[in-house]
Amino acid sequence: MREYVLWCSLFLFLPSPCSATADYARQTGMECKECHVDAVGGGDLTAAGKRFLADMKVRGLYRPLSTPQKIVRFIIGYIHLLTAIVWFGTIFYVHILLKPAYAAKGLPRGELLLGWVSIVILSITGVLLTIARIPSWNVLYTTRFGILLSVKIFLFLIMAATAFVVTFFIGPKLRRKLITRWQIDISRGKQDLTPEELQSFDGKEGRPAFVAYKGKVYDLTGSRYWKDGSHARKHIAGRDLTDALRTAPHGEDRVLAMAEVGKLLGAGQKIPRPLPERVFYILAYMNLVFVFLITFIIALWRWG
């Protein structure tokens, strides 16, 4: 009985060998058996299939690859897919687990470097795979696969452009503003801070790590739990943690044990974010949406 179940599972879940392209069936409206000897597609061609293939070659819509070329394409495709997983994983990690607020004052160097290396590798491998798969430009807008590929490339280019803007324009502007504000506050020996001023004490790049709790400001700079201005990869310095501490696994004694440096002025007031920071949030969530769209396109191409 056990062997019977095993063989049934193999029969149901292992795919049948097939090298047919579903796009051709959709374009012609014919079933696989019209062009292939095997009714499920793939393998030897019928007379009609041979004529269709010859016509595809004449129109430049089909370009066969040699065995070494297929091996190289497979290796490049594997690298492309693996890099995409790493890149998408980084985006999910930063924008879902860490929240954009963690990166709004400048992405960590590790994540930034990983993101740009991924973009470069994806660009190179993507171009090579497109050359190997697309025999002529008109395939990009006349076939289902080509249209989906074109949309995917367009979304990728937008994501790369937004990464360039954030890295070289928005990020440096936010960091310069933080450093200037922090230097002014320190020079005048300021103790009481507004929520906007508190944001400059984020524990990054040598700045102190301050947090507010119940209207008071505490210095967490020396705490080993707040290295680089973040705690448990969920909370960041320079913020009011009054609400966040209610769901924390520990009590308020951890914060109250730290040095009190002043009061939080205007607590409870919503401070508008500066324009560069608002733009950063828009681009961050837009890239997250694009990740879902690109994944949807790949699923639609493979299984739709």
N, C-alpha and C positions, 0 to 999 in steps of 0.2 A: 504493500500500500504506500509506504514511504517513497519507494522508487517511482511509483506511478505519479505521485504528487510532484516529485522533482522534475520528471520529464514534462509534465503538463506546464509547470512553471517556466521551464526553458522554452517550450513551444509558444507560450503566451507573451513572454517578456523579451526574448531575444529577437532583434530585428532581422528580417530577411535581407540577404545581400541585394543591394539595389544601387545603381549608379545613375538612375534617371533623374532628370531635372523637372520638378513639378511646374516650374514657370512655363515650360514649353506646352504642357498639357493645358494650362490655364489660357495661354495665348491662342492655341488652336481650337480649344473646346473639345478635343479628342481624348479618349482614354489611352492609357499607357500601351495597351495591347495593339493599338493601331500602328505604332512605330517599333514595338519590341516584340520579339518572339515569345518571351515570357510575359504573361498577362499582368504581372505585378510591376513590370518595368525593369530596365537594366539589362545588360548582356547584349546578345546578338540583336541586330536590327532587321526589321522586315524591309521589303522593297520600298514601301512608303517612307519608312524611317530613314533609309539611306538617301532617298531623294530630299527629304527635309534637312538632313545633315549637310548634304552637298550645297543646298540653297543657303543654309546658315553660313557656311564657309565663304561662299561667293559674296554675301552681304557683309562679311566681316563681323558676324555676331557669334562666331565660335572659333576658339583657338585652343587646340589640344596641347597639353603639357607632357613633356617626357618624364620618365620615372625620376631622374635626379631633380628635375624642376619641381615635381610634386613633393619630394622629400624636403627640399628647401622651403617650399611654400608651407608645408606642415610645421616646420620648426619656427618659421616667422609667425605663423598664425598662433602657435602655442605661446610664444613670447608676447604677442599682441594681446591675447586673451588674459594671460597672467598679469600683465601690466595694468590692463583695464580693471581687473579685480582689485589690485592694490590701490589704484587711483580712486575708484569708486568707494572702496573701503575707507580710505582716508577722508573722503568727503562726508560719508556717513558718520565717521568717528568724530570729526570736528563739529559738524552741524546738528547732529542728533544727540550724541552723548555729552560732548563738551559744551554745546550751545554756541551760537555765533558770538555771544558776549565775551566768551573766553578769547576769541581771536580778534575781536573788534579793535583792540589796541595794538595789533600786530601779531601775525601768525607765528607760532613757534618755529624756530629755524629748521628743526627736523622735519616737521610736516611740510614746510615750505619747500625744502630741498627735494623731498620725496615727491611732492606734487609736480614740480618742474621736470624732474627726471622722467616721471611717468608721461608727461605731456610730450616730451621730446621723443621718447621711445614709441609712443602710440602714433605720433606723426610719421616717423620713418617707416615703421612696420605697416601702418595703414596705407601709405603710398605704395609700398611694394606689393601688398596683397591686392590692392585695387588694380595695379598694372597686370598682375597675374590673372585676375578674375574678369576684368573688363577688356574685351578685345577692341572696342571702339567707343567713342564718346556718346553716340546715340543710345547705347545700352542704358546709360544713366537716367534717361527720361522716357524710354520706350518699353522697358521691362519692369515687372513688379520688384524684382531684386534690385535693379538699378535705381529705382525711385526711392526705395527704402534706404539704400546705401547713401544716396544723395542727401536725404533728410538727416541721416546720422552724421555725415560729414559736416553739414551745416551747423548742427547743434554743437558738435565738438569744436568747431572754429569759434563759435560764440563763447563757449566755456574757456577756451584758451585765451581769447581776447579779454574776457573779464578777469582772468588770473593775471594777465599782464597789467591791466589797469590797477588792480588791487595791490600788486606787488610793488610797482614802481611809481605810483601816484598817490593812491588813497592811503596805503599803509604808512609811507614816510611822512605824509602830512599829519596823520593822527599822532604818530610818535613825536614829531617836533612840537606839536601843541601840548602834549602831555609833559614833555621835558621842560618846556618854558613855564607852564603853569606850576609844576612842582618846584622849580628853582625860585619862582616868585614867592610861593608859600613858605618855603624854608628860610629865605632871606629875611622875611619880616617876622619870623618866629611865630607863625600863626598856630593857634591851638584849636580854636573852634572853626569847623569847616561846614560849608554847604554841601549838599549831595553832589553837585557838579565838581566842586573842588576835591571832594573825597576820592573821586574817580582817578585823579592823577597819582594817588598813592596806591599803586597796583602791584608793587613788589617786583616789577620787571626792570631789567637793565640798571640795577643798583638802587632803584627807588624803594622807600619804605613800604611796608605792607600794612595798611590801615583798614579796619572794618568798623561799621557802626552797629550798635545793638541797643535798642530801647533808648535812643536819643543820645547815646554816648559813643565816643570814638576810641577804639582800642588799637594798640600797636602790636601786630603779630609778626613783625620782621624777624625776630629771633626764634620763632617756633619752627621746629623741624617738620611740623605738619602743614606748613604753608610755604614750602620752597617754591621760588619763582612766582609767588603770589597766587597760588591755587591750592585748593584742599580737596583731596579725593577726586580730582578731575571733574568736580561738579560745581564748586563754589570758587569765586575769584575775589581777590582783595580789591578794595576801593568801592565796595558796595555795602548797602544796609542789609544785614543778615537777620533782622528781627523775625521776619516771616519764615525764612529758610530754617532757622534753628528749631522751629516748632516740630519739624518732621525729622530732625537729626537723631541718630541713635544715642547721642550723649546729651547731657544737660547743659544749662547755660554756664556752669561752673568753669568749663574750659575757656570760655571767652572772658568771664569776669576775673579770671586769674591773671590775665594779661594786663600790661601797663595801660592805664587810662590817660589819653593825651588831650582830651577836650570834649566838646559837645558837638552834636550834629545840628546845625542851624537849618530851620525850615524843613524839619523832618516831616515826611508825609506828602510833601509837594512833588509833583511830577516835573522833573527837569528835562526840557527838550534836548534831544541829542543834536550834536553839530551835524551840518550837512554831509561832510565826508563819512561820518559814521552811519548816517541813514542810508547813504548810497551803498556802503559796505553790506549792510543788512539785506538790502534789496538784491544785490548781486549774489550774496551767499545763498539765499533761499531760491533764487532763480536757478543757480547751478544745481541745487538739490532736486528741483523739479526736472531739470534736463537729464539728470541721472536716471530718474524714473522713466522719462520719455525714451531715452536711448535703450534702456533695458526692455521696454515695451516693444520697441521696433525690432530688436533682436529676437524676442519671443514671437512676434508676429511673422518675421521672416522664416524662422525655423519651424514653427508649429501652427501658425495662423492659416 
